[in-house]
Each structure stands twice: as structure tokens, then as C-alpha cells.
Amino acid sequence: MKVGFALPQFHRQAFEIHRTAEFAREIERAGGAGLWVGDRNLAAVHPRIGYGGHGTTVPAELNPAADPFVLLGVAASATERVVLGTHVLLAPLYPPVQLARALTTIDVISGGRLLPGFGIGWSPEEYEAAGLDFGTRGARLDETLDALEAIWTRDPASYQGDQLSVPPHHAPLKPVRRPRPPFYLGSVSERALKRVARRADGWLPFCVVPGRVDIDGLIRRRAALDQLAREAGRDPAAIDTVLRVNIAAGTSSEQVAAVIRTVGERTGIGQVMVDTLYSDESVDQSLRRATDILDLVRKG
């Protein structure tokens, strides 16, 4: 099992982002497989839709949020081996040329270690702040992927769609990984799962330890994804999985390690990213937690 960890980005850890390089080096030294970021453009004071698309509240832990691109750039320059992933970037919020430029820069600095994961989010206010229509976010994600494909594989590059337009331009700087970095996609709805089946290189589910660990449900969703992939003419084995594990406050490292081992044994998922934003208030606590989990998973 490959176990990675979220960089300090949210909650009280966001106020220690000056230690990002240190955190990244320590995770790599301890044997972590990846360093990950999420994305929060803003946390609305009076949200019309709540966290994850439910209710009308957003956890206060998400109020402080550091920039994901900058954090990954710092981690890229401080490490040599670990995967640098996004679980997930809200891709429709960004103009595709700027998104491609930022991700290409991170990939080149890291020597091809970028694993970009994308989603559409659930907050209308985030789209409002970007001057975009929340109702077209799914279509905009599809076109963003098409535009990234064009920018990363052609020179000159251009794209024309219903939602996005990229004029012909010189694009000689490409990511290290060819023909392009893989597209990993998050999914909650059936429509989103179909998008993963049609065009993603990887799937990004999540769970919360200890409260929301439905391994049977995870197995059923993966089976549904595999069937959708076959219907789309794709080999399900070509679609990887990285499970996000959010740790609830008060959870022991032993509980987290046990879930990671059980998930691996029962589902065959070979990679997880662990996020301590709810469980640990400082970088030091998060590092201790990470080393404990790595040791416990190794010991079995």
C-alpha cells in the first residue's frame, strides 16, 4: 500500500505553510509515497449549498486555505521521489491556459511526478467569485480536459468549445510525462462516475475515519465504474484509484492504519492519501501522525 499525506494547507496548519518544504522532506524521508493538496477558492459566510453539496454549512476548518499550486511547487523543489497530487483541483474555476501553465511548471520542476486530480466542487459562491456560471460546471470541466489535452500535446495549440476558447498559441514547454500527465477525477454523482469511466486515467473516492468508511459501498461503486468503463469501450484496469482518507478529530493513528490495511485487502486499492486537517492543529502533530501511520501500516 502506498500512503501519502496532505500538505499543510487548511485550518490551523495553513498558518504554518512556511514549513511546507520541511514537511515535504520529512514525509519523503519517512517513506511516504505522495504529497497532496486540495482546493478551496473561498469559504462563503452564508453558503447557499453546504459542504459536499449537503445542507447550508461549511466546516470552519476550511476558512483558511493556502494556494495549492504554490504549495506543490515548494514540495516539488524539496523532494525527489514522492508523487505530487491534487485531490482535487476545481478545474472549471481556472482558465485552461493558466491551469496548464501552472501544472506544467510543477511537473517539470518535479521531473514528471505530477498527478493532477480534478473535480467540479459544490459551492456556487466559488463560481460567482470567478465570474462563472455554477450550472455549467460539468460541461466546463469536460472542455477544460479537452483544452488541457490540446495544450499538452500540440504546438501550436488551440481549443474551441461551447464553454471555453483558447486561441492558437505557441506551446513548446510540455510536461515531462508524455503524451501528458494522467487525468484523475473525483465523483459523487452517477453522471460524474460516467465521466470517470469515459475519460479518466484514475478515480478519486474518499472516506472519513472513523465515521464514514463504507468499504462495501466503495466496492460497489468501483464495480459500477468498471461496468461503465466496459460500456464505453475501455479496459477498467486502465483506471487507477487513489482513496482520500479524512481523519476526524479524536481518531487514533491505529484506527486510521487499520482502515488503510482493510481497504487494501478488500478492495485492491493500492494508494491512499491521508488528510489531517480535521485531526491535527499543527505541522508537528501532523508529522507525528504521518510517521505513526506509516509505521503501523508497514507492521501490518
C-alpha positions in Angstrom: 0.0 0.0 0.0 1.3 3.4 -1.0 0.4 6.0 1.7 0.7 9.8 1.1 -0.3 12.8 3.1 -1.8 16.2 2.6 0.5 19.2 2.8 -0.3 21.8 5.4 -2.9 23.9 3.7 -6.1 24.3 5.7 -7.3 25.1 9.2 -4.5 26.0 11.7 -1.9 24.2 9.6 -2.4 26.9 7.0 -0.7 29.4 9.3 2.5 27.2 9.2 2.9 27.0 5.4 6.4 28.5 5.8 7.2 24.9 6.9 5.9 23.3 3.7 9.4 22.3 2.4 10.3 20.9 5.8 7.1 18.9 5.9 7.6 17.6 2.4 11.2 16.4 3.1 10.2 14.7 6.3 7.3 12.8 4.7 9.6 11.6 1.9 12.3 10.6 4.5 9.7 8.7 6.5 8.7 6.7 3.4 5.6 8.5 2.4 4.5 7.9 -1.2 2.9 11.2 -2.0 2.2 14.8 -1.1 -1.2 16.1 -1.8 -3.3 19.3 -1.9 -6.9 20.2 -2.2 -8.6 23.3 -3.4 -10.8 25.9 -1.8 -11.3 29.2 -3.7 -13.2 30.6 -0.8 -15.5 29.6 2.1 -18.7 31.7 1.9 -20.0 33.4 5.0 -23.6 32.5 4.1 -23.3 29.4 1.8 -26.3 28.6 -0.3 -25.1 25.0 -0.5 -23.1 23.3 2.2 -20.0 21.1 2.3 -20.1 18.3 -0.2 -23.4 19.6 -1.6 -25.4 19.0 1.6 -27.1 21.4 3.9 -26.0 25.0 4.2 -22.9 24.9 6.4 -19.2 24.7 5.7 -16.7 23.4 8.3 -14.8 26.3 9.8 -11.6 24.3 9.3 -11.9 25.3 5.6 -11.9 29.0 6.2 -8.1 29.5 6.0 -6.8 28.0 2.7 -3.4 28.3 1.1 -2.8 28.2 -2.6 -2.4 24.6 -3.9 -0.2 25.5 -6.9 2.4 27.3 -4.7 2.4 24.5 -2.1 3.0 21.8 -4.8 5.8 23.9 -6.3 7.5 24.2 -3.0 7.1 20.4 -2.3 8.4 19.7 -5.8 11.6 21.5 -5.2 12.1 20.0 -1.7 11.7 16.3 -2.7 13.0 13.8 -5.2 10.7 10.8 -5.2 7.2 11.3 -4.0 4.1 11.8 -6.2 2.7 15.3 -6.1 -1.1 15.1 -6.4 -4.2 17.1 -6.2 -7.3 15.6 -4.6 -8.9 17.6 -6.1 -8.4 20.8 -8.0 -11.6 22.6 -9.0 -10.5 22.8 -12.6 -13.5 24.7 -14.1 -12.6 27.7 -11.9 -9.4 28.3 -13.8 -8.7 29.5 -17.4 -7.2 26.4 -19.1 -4.1 28.2 -20.4 -3.2 29.3 -16.8 -4.1 25.9 -15.4 -1.9 24.2 -17.9 1.0 26.6 -17.3 0.9 26.1 -13.5 0.6 22.3 -13.7 3.3 22.1 -16.4 5.7 24.1 -14.2 5.1 21.8 -11.2 5.6 18.7 -13.4 8.8 20.0 -14.9 10.3 21.1 -11.6 9.5 17.7 -10.1 10.8 15.7 -13.0 7.4 14.3 -14.0 5.9 13.5 -10.6 2.6 15.4 -11.0 -0.7 13.5 -10.5 -3.5 16.0 -11.3 -6.9 15.2 -9.9 -9.9 17.3 -10.9 -13.4 17.9 -9.7 -16.3 20.4 -10.1 -16.9 21.4 -6.4 -20.2 22.2 -4.7 -20.0 25.9 -3.9 -22.0 28.4 -6.0 -20.1 31.2 -4.3 -16.8 29.9 -5.6 -18.0 30.1 -9.1 -19.6 33.5 -8.5 -16.2 34.8 -7.3 -14.6 33.6 -10.5 -17.4 35.2 -12.7 -18.6 31.8 -13.8 -22.0 30.0 -14.1 -22.3 27.3 -11.4 -24.8 25.5 -13.6 -22.4 24.8 -16.4 -19.5 23.4 -14.2 -19.8 19.9 -15.5 -19.6 20.9 -19.2 -16.8 23.3 -18.3 -14.8 20.5 -16.7 -15.2 18.4 -19.8 -14.0 21.2 -22.0 -11.2 22.0 -19.6 -9.9 18.4 -20.0 -10.1 18.8 -23.8 -8.3 22.1 -23.7 -5.5 20.7 -21.4 -5.2 17.7 -23.8 -4.7 20.1 -26.7 -2.2 22.4 -24.8 -0.2 19.5 -23.5 0.1 17.5 -26.8 0.2 20.1 -29.6 2.4 23.0 -30.6 1.0 25.4 -31.7 -2.1 24.6 -29.6 -5.7 25.9 -29.6 -9.2 24.9 -28.5 -12.7 25.9 -29.3 -15.7 24.7 -27.4 -19.1 26.0 -26.2 -17.8 27.0 -22.8 -14.1 27.7 -23.5 -11.9 29.1 -26.2 -8.1 29.1 -26.4 -6.6 31.0 -29.4 -3.8 29.4 -31.4 -0.6 29.9 -29.4 3.0 28.6 -29.1 3.2 25.9 -26.5 6.7 24.3 -26.6 7.0 23.8 -22.9 5.4 20.4 -22.2 5.1 18.3 -19.1 7.8 15.6 -18.6 5.3 12.7 -18.7 4.2 12.0 -22.3 1.9 12.3 -24.0 0.5 14.2 -20.9 0.1 13.8 -17.2 -2.8 11.5 -16.3 -6.3 12.8 -15.6 -7.7 11.7 -12.3 -11.3 12.7 -11.5 -13.4 12.8 -8.4 -17.0 11.7 -8.5 -20.0 11.8 -6.2 -22.9 11.7 -8.7 -23.7 9.0 -11.2 -23.0 11.5 -14.0 -19.6 12.2 -12.6 -18.8 8.4 -12.3 -19.7 8.1 -16.0 -17.2 10.9 -16.8 -14.6 8.9 -14.9 -15.4 5.8 -16.9 -15.3 7.7 -20.3 -12.1 9.6 -20.0 -10.2 9.4 -16.7 -6.9 7.7 -16.0 -7.8 7.5 -12.3 -10.7 7.7 -9.9 -10.6 9.7 -6.6 -13.1 8.5 -4.0 -12.9 9.5 -0.3 -13.8 8.3 3.2 -13.8 9.7 6.7 -12.3 7.7 9.6 -14.0 6.5 11.7 -17.4 7.8 10.8 -17.9 7.1 7.1 -15.9 4.1 6.0 -18.3 2.1 3.8 -16.0 -0.4 2.2 -18.9 -2.4 0.8 -20.1 0.8 -0.8 -16.7 1.5 -2.2 -16.5 -1.9 -3.7 -20.0 -1.5 -5.3 -19.0 1.9 -6.8 -15.8 0.5 -8.2 -17.8 -2.4 -9.8 -20.2 0.2 -11.3 -17.3 2.2 -12.6 -15.8 -0.9 -14.2 -19.1 -1.8 -15.9 -19.4 1.8 -17.2 -15.9 1.7 -18.5 -16.6 -1.6 -20.4 -19.7 0.0 -21.9 -17.6 2.9 -23.0 -15.2 0.5 -24.7 -12.4 0.9 -22.1 -10.4 -1.6 -20.0 -11.4 -1.0 -16.4 -7.8 -2.0 -15.4 -6.6 1.2 -17.1 -8.4 3.3 -14.4 -6.4 3.7 -11.2 -7.8 4.6 -7.8 -6.4 6.8 -5.1 -8.6 6.9 -1.9 -8.7 10.1 0.2 -8.8 9.3 3.9 -10.0 12.3 6.0 -9.3 11.8 9.7 -12.0 13.0 12.1 -10.9 14.8 15.3 -10.1 12.4 18.2 -9.2 9.5 15.9 -6.2 7.4 16.8 -3.5 6.5 14.3 -4.2 2.9 15.0 -7.8 3.3 13.7 -6.5 5.0 10.5 -3.9 2.4 9.8 -6.4 -0.4 10.4 -8.8 1.1 7.8 -6.0 1.6 5.3 -5.0 -2.1 5.6 -8.6 -3.3 5.4 -9.3 -1.2 2.4 -6.2 -2.6 0.6 -7.1 -6.2 1.5 -10.7 -6.0 0.5 -10.7 -3.6 -2.5 -7.3 -4.0 -4.1 -6.8 -0.2 -3.9 -3.1 0.4 -3.8 -2.8 4.1 -2.9 -4.3 6.4 -0.3 -3.8 10.0 0.7 -4.4 10.9 4.3 -5.6 14.4 5.3 -5.1 15.5 8.9 -6.7 18.9 8.6 -9.5 18.0 11.0 -7.5 15.9 13.4 -4.2 17.8 13.9 -3.7 21.5 14.5 0.0 21.9 13.8 2.6 20.7 11.4 4.4 18.9 14.2 1.3 17.0 15.1 0.6 16.1 11.5 4.2 14.9 11.0 4.0 12.7 14.1 0.7 11.3 12.9 2.1 10.6 9.5 5.2 8.7 10.8 3.0 6.7 13.2 0.6 5.7 10.4 3.4 4.7 8.1 5.0 2.5 10.8 1.7 0.9 11.7 0.8 0.1 8.0 4.2 -1.4 7.5 3.9 -3.6 10.6 0.5 -4.8 9.4 
